């Protein structure tokens, strides 16, 4: 079984992205826009709701409410490491 670093902080960015810092001090940018096609994530198109993201207790992921959340594994595996994002010109 794989273990993943826990989420330490999360910051909502413009255009539906999250900046996530893990407990190993790696920072990644996660693009939530593709998730908006799924009904459970569609409410995140509302900027106000998107900006309410919080770290789950214990750092096991992030959530917006009791129905919408993302696990640390998803954020870790599909996020782009901040240094890489800056190298390829992704504004963060």
C-alpha positions in Angstrom: 0.0 0.0 0.0 1.3 3.4 -1.0 1.4 6.2 1.5 1.2 9.8 0.5 2.4 13.0 2.1 -0.4 14.8 4.1 -1.7 18.2 3.0 -0.3 21.1 5.1 -1.9 24.1 3.3 -4.2 24.8 0.4 -4.7 28.0 -1.5 -7.3 28.5 -4.2 -5.8 30.2 -7.3 -7.5 31.9 -10.2 -8.9 29.8 -13.0 -9.9 26.8 -10.9 -6.5 25.6 -9.6 -5.2 24.9 -6.1 -1.8 25.4 -4.7 -1.2 22.6 -2.2 1.7 22.3 0.2 2.4 18.9 1.6 4.0 18.0 4.9 7.3 17.1 3.1 7.3 20.8 1.9 6.7 19.9 -1.7 4.3 22.4 -3.3 2.0 21.3 -6.2 -0.6 23.0 -8.4 -3.7 21.0 -9.0 -6.1 21.9 -11.8 -9.7 21.3 -10.7 -11.2 22.4 -14.1 -11.5 18.9 -15.6 -13.4 17.8 -12.5 -16.2 20.3 -13.2 -17.6 18.0 -15.8 -18.6 15.5 -13.0 -21.9 16.4 -11.3 -20.5 16.2 -7.8 -17.8 18.8 -8.6 -20.0 21.1 -10.8 -20.8 23.5 -7.9 -17.1 24.4 -7.8 -17.7 26.5 -10.9 -19.0 29.0 -8.4 -15.9 31.1 -7.5 -17.2 31.9 -4.0 -17.6 28.2 -3.2 -14.3 27.3 -4.8 -12.5 29.8 -2.5 -13.9 28.1 0.6 -11.5 25.1 0.3 -10.0 23.9 3.5 -7.5 21.2 4.6 -9.2 18.2 6.0 -8.4 17.2 9.6 -5.1 15.2 9.7 -4.2 16.4 6.2 -5.9 13.5 4.4 -7.1 15.8 1.6 -9.0 19.0 1.0 -12.8 19.8 1.1 -15.3 22.4 0.3 -18.2 20.9 2.1 -19.4 17.5 3.3 -20.1 16.4 -0.3 -17.1 17.8 -2.2 -13.6 16.7 -1.4 -10.3 15.5 -2.9 -7.9 13.0 -1.2 -4.2 13.7 -0.7 -3.4 10.8 -3.1 -5.3 12.6 -6.0 -3.6 15.9 -5.3 -0.2 14.3 -5.0 -0.4 12.1 -8.1 -2.1 14.6 -10.4 -0.7 17.9 -9.2 2.2 19.5 -10.9 5.2 20.3 -8.7 5.5 24.0 -8.4 9.1 24.2 -9.7 8.0 22.3 -12.8 4.9 24.5 -13.3 7.1 27.6 -13.2 9.6 26.1 -15.7 6.9 25.4 -18.3 5.4 28.9 -17.8 2.2 28.0 -15.8 1.3 31.2 -13.8 0.9 30.4 -10.1 
